[in-house]
Amino acid sequence: MIAGRTTHHTPHTTHRKPKTENRKPHTDNRTLTPSPLNPFSTHHRVIGLWYLFSCLIWLGIGGLLALAIRWQLAWPWSNMPILGSWLFADSGGTITPEFYTVLFTMHASVMIFFVLIPILTGGFGNLLIPPMIGAKSLAFPQLTRIAFWLMWLAFGAMVLSFLTPARGAASGWTAYPPLSVFGGNFGTGDASGNRVAQAWWLVGILLTSVSSLLVAINHVTTILQMRALGMTMFRLPATVWAMLVTSIMQLLALPILILASVMQWTDISLGTGFFIPAEAAHSVAGGQVLLWQHLFWFYGHPAVYIMILPAMGMVSDILACFARKPLFGYHSMVWSNIAIASLGFIVWGHHMFVSGMNFTIAMSFMISTMLIALPSGVKVFNWIGTLWGGRLQLTTPMLLGVGFVSMFIIGGLSGVVMSVPPVDVVLHDTHYVVAHIHYVLFGSSVLGMFGAIYFWFPLMFGRLMSERLGKLHFLTTFIFLNGTFLPMHLLSRMPRRYADPYADSLAEFLPLNQWITWCAMGMAASQLIFLANFLWSLRFGILSQSNPWQSNGLEWSGVDSNAANDDNEPLEVFRWPYEYSSPDRESDFFPQWEKESDQPERNESPNGD
Amino acid sequence: MNRFWSILFAIVPLAAFVVLSMVCLKLVPLSTMGLPQPINAPGQSIDFLFRLVHGLCAGVLFFTSITIVWSLWQSRSAAGGTRRAAYIKSNLLLELAWTAIPGALLLWLAFYQMEVWSDTRLNQPTQIIGQETVAVPPLVLVKARQYGWEFHYAGADQQIKTADDVYIENLLVVPANRDVVLELESRDVIHSFFVPELRLKQDIVPGMSHRVWFNANPADQLEILCTELCGEGHYRMRARMRVVAPATFDSWLDAEARKNQPAEFQ
């Protein structure tokens, strides 16, 4: 398929003779950016790639943590193969209940703070925003670099947390006080290790937050100030709109997380009492336990959208390109981003329906939660509208894009179920919630992330990834992901975070959990296909033309953002990025950078292809 | 290949649709989704809501998934053919419809569920003493701690937090068909009181005092589960619960009071 398309592609590049003559052949110039392997570069593309590689490493770590959790849930207290004897030497190779708590805490922390948020904003944001808007670089190159290195410092803090005697923070990624502040078993002497681990965890969270804040400042400024000539706001691709809205959300939400984690850190390390009630033993002040939950979820709920909006944007672009159709309802797509972002700040209380928060105010959080389902629904319907009547090319990124939509529907609908407070009371803190969050964050965000890697791989490395391996990767991931997370909806009585639930009334759930673990192992194994494909394609992938997917996006113009410095020929944008299959044109796409006159009308064969 | 991928994308939503439809139409019990038979009236209303909202979602799931699958299926020959994709940018009427219809449904659902919410959470049961209607006083003070449950029953004075409280550990016995009010407090970190059969869950926040209530049918083998992470022993923090005939309850409490240990709270 690819080979056929590259021949088709040739006509339009030749039309751009005046630009290409002045430079080296553009198939090469993408590899000519300054020192592509220099992690101290300030170049957005280099740092973007470093983000990508780092986050993929962290994804592997987070995945292994998940496997350890699943191991314990399927075969509690049995020796874990391979890693067991190394990690759990003290306990004879089995996971201890203390370490099980660490496992799910670190799994969520790594996946949220070190994989999804940085890969979507720091990775794809840095890689895609400048070429998509026709900017030569990001607005603040130094911030680009500092933000990336803060991520590794943050990871260092997480490692330090792991190296404490407690072997890592153990109060969940939500870190609810007083458990997080007291650490471990209350009133006994063994809590200090946990407190140190938790303090380092907080330092890590603080550093990732500052890093994200710098990325957000950089992206907002770049998108608002550095667009190419003719790139109006409503000619921005959905990806850039999503990145812009995400960054604004981060700017508003992150200060709260930073503030809250500093407060919790001082509670642990300096003996303040922001979150410790006067009634508690060891209390020094009359703090509020629920204050943390309000502050945390005021950040935490927008964070969920921060982890999905960029993926939604990228999938929108992928779907339009491979359906060869304009993105359906572009304007409502843009406005639904803004609606999701605004409503996202007033729904945090739906995490707290059973927390002891005022029961009347739960009603207003219910209404705002239901309202946020509407713009999310608009997005789903618009994606379906984009697919409907399209001339679908089911490449790997397209399959992942359709998979994203399909999985987001399931994850979104279980969200609607839980927006009804009496129903949520039953489902709260059970595996039904685990199923919901994984449909949204794995089924959607991670599939979207993989789709984006397959789609923009040629832009990053000048080569295409193997379609055969890519489709196999998609197929196995899709099957095993559903095998893992769909049955979790049937565990709506099994509480989360139980190291060994299978006593008494919960004993019946053991076989289903073993099935889930088998599927989770299959899902993890499937990612080896991706790893092999990624590494193989870096070196041996088919060399790509400058616009292998015949996409309209400005990033495919073949004009290297740095080389554009020299030839004094600024990019100009002439239309929106979704001019696919226009009835006025012979070819089924019309890139943003092509002038009307670039391609002479050939009326004799209006449908020729 | 398009046919293959269409079928792949159809399997999961259709399987979910079939299971959800059977649950919602009561063809299979809710225990299919892990929920045991409820033993109180609000439990049944919550189950109705549970079925209702899952039914609505199953409908949306079916409709959207079928459209996606059909889009893939119909374009199976397009890739090699000469047909072009439709050039449609938007459709205002369609977009208004798919915003307004779900909006109206959700708004209706929001108001519809409020009665259940206020019954279970806002309107503490009352009783008539003489001429006055007063709130039913708490029968038991539940003290949650790492990793167990303490139950301090109101003694002869019918009041909790007094010297004649009766202390039982990890076993909650309550009278059937009577309004029972529990007061929940924590000794250390946040815990959560969850009885699946009552469809009742309440976090217990240190420094706060929570009240929950129910009026349950007799049931023997119930379990109280902690559903808020409270430390490494979180999974062990479970207690037994029995709902017995009021007469049985009274004699049981008398017997326990006779071997009463002094209550150890505060």
Interface residues (C-beta under 8 A of the other chain):
Chain A: T96 P97 E98 Y100 T101 A170 S171 G172 Y176 P178 L179 F182 G184 N185 F186 G187 P277 A278 E279 A280 A281 Q288 V289 L290 A323 R324 K325 P326 F328 G329 Y330 H331 S332 V354 S355 G356 F359 T360 A362 M363 M366 I367 M370 L371 A373 L374 G377 V378 V380 F381 N382 I384 G385 L387 W388 G389 G390 R391 L392 Q393 L394 L399 V402 G403 V405 S406 I409 I410 L413 S414 V416 V417 V420 P421 P422 V423 V425 V426 H428 D429 T430 Y432 L475 F478 I479 N482 L486 H489 L490 L491 S492 R493 M494 P495 R496 R497 Y498 A499 D500 P501 A503 D504 S505 L506 F509 Y578 Y580 S581 S582 P583 D588 N607 D609
Chain B: M1 N2 W5 L8 F9 V12 P13 A15 A16 T32 M33 G34 L35 P36 P42 S45 I46 L49 F50 V53 H54 L56 C57 V60 L61 T64 S65 T67 I68 S71 L72 Q74 S75 A78 A79 T82 R83 R84 A85 A86 Y87 I88 K89 S90 N91 L94 E95 W98 T99 P102 G103 L106 L107 L109 A110 Q113 M114 V116 W117 T120 R121 L122 Q146 D188 V189 I190 S192 F194 P196 R199 L200 K201 Q202 D203 I204 V205 P206 G207 M208 H210 Q221 E223 L225 C226 T227 E228 L229 C230 G231 E232 G233 H234 Y235 R238
